[in-house]
Amino acid sequence: AKEPVRVLVTGAAGQIGYALVPMIARGVMLGADQPVILHMLDIPPAAEALNGVKMELVDAAFPLLKGVVATTDAVEACTGVNVAVMVGGFPRKEGMERKDVMSKNVSIYKAQASALEKHAAANCKVLVVANPANTNALILKEFAPSIPDKNISCLTRLDHNRALGQISERLNVQVSDVKNVIIWGNHSSSQYPDVNHATVKTPAGEKPVRELVANDEWLNGEFITTVQQRGAAIIKARKLSSALSAASSACDHIRDWVLGTPEGTWVSMGVYSDGSYNVPAGLIYSFPVTCKNGEWCIVQGLPIDEFSRKKMDATAEELSEEKALAYSCLS
Ligand code: NAX
């Protein structure tokens, strides 16, 4: 039998946490034959609710779940974890300045970076979900210098999956037959959902999405804004932000990272830029990646047209500004 993998979920008493922990305990994230021990962290005001989640995990009698740690102590939560999903953060409330929200998250991610660096298992893989996701991940990276850059990422897989979903609805095809969309840049409304390399599996072989949709106006307009604004549309409809889709995408992100992407398929991950595609090095930016043996690798050599270039640069510019704002909170 396999040794259990320890998975940390911060903000585990929140909405995404509530959807995510049962998925992990059912093997959706790491596989149906992989036992897990869940480490759940939240803050003292949520301690009672967190304990309630722990009670429900016990009650669900998940065969793969070999233990649950529920705590408000970051050191205890981080100790020995192999995978860390960082969902906890400070949300933007109405009337708050961007700088004030950034400042709260910078201090949270600075502290949790140290706890992970000192106490997580060697080679722990980190996924930041909490917003501003890219910049929180960058702060985490800066304050956990002994964790390799390659082990720190942020979630843009939800945006990627939303793009697949929109194409599948438009063409009335199975979502599993659509692949290789790309989310470039920030997990914010400046992100660029790119279909220029996306394909659909048809009885006559793989066809480009552009050819099948045959409507550049829709692809360059409404498709992009729908994906960019999907989070807001969910809030409007549900009066709560995306939770089940965020949790499911977080599982997809870790599963593909650990177990590998299928041959010929790439996914989007927010990762530390090495300057590929002329994206400034030193930002956490969403790129198309393939994964093998537990490591991601940026897909190289895709042709970029002028329309894409502008959008990729605009979202990089926003990330550079966020980075500057985050650093100004440190001094
Ligand atoms: P909730 O407010 O329901 O849950 C957040 C939880 O984090 C709360 O239980 C809170 O007590 C806890 N928390 C706060 N500070 C903490 C700290 N220092 N340590 C540990 N826990 C802490 O929010 P939820 O809807 O679950 O969303 C969580 C985060 O995901 C938000 O930042 C949200 O903006 C972000 N999202 C990111 C997405 C992505 O694709 N990257 C999509 C979904 C989501 O909007």
Residues whose N, C-alpha, C, O or C-beta is under 5 A from the ligand:
A	BS01	NAX	T10 G11 A13 G14 Q15 I16 G17 L41 D42 I43 A46 V87 G88 G89 F90 I108 V128 V129 A130 N131 A133 L155 L158 H187 S241 S242 A246
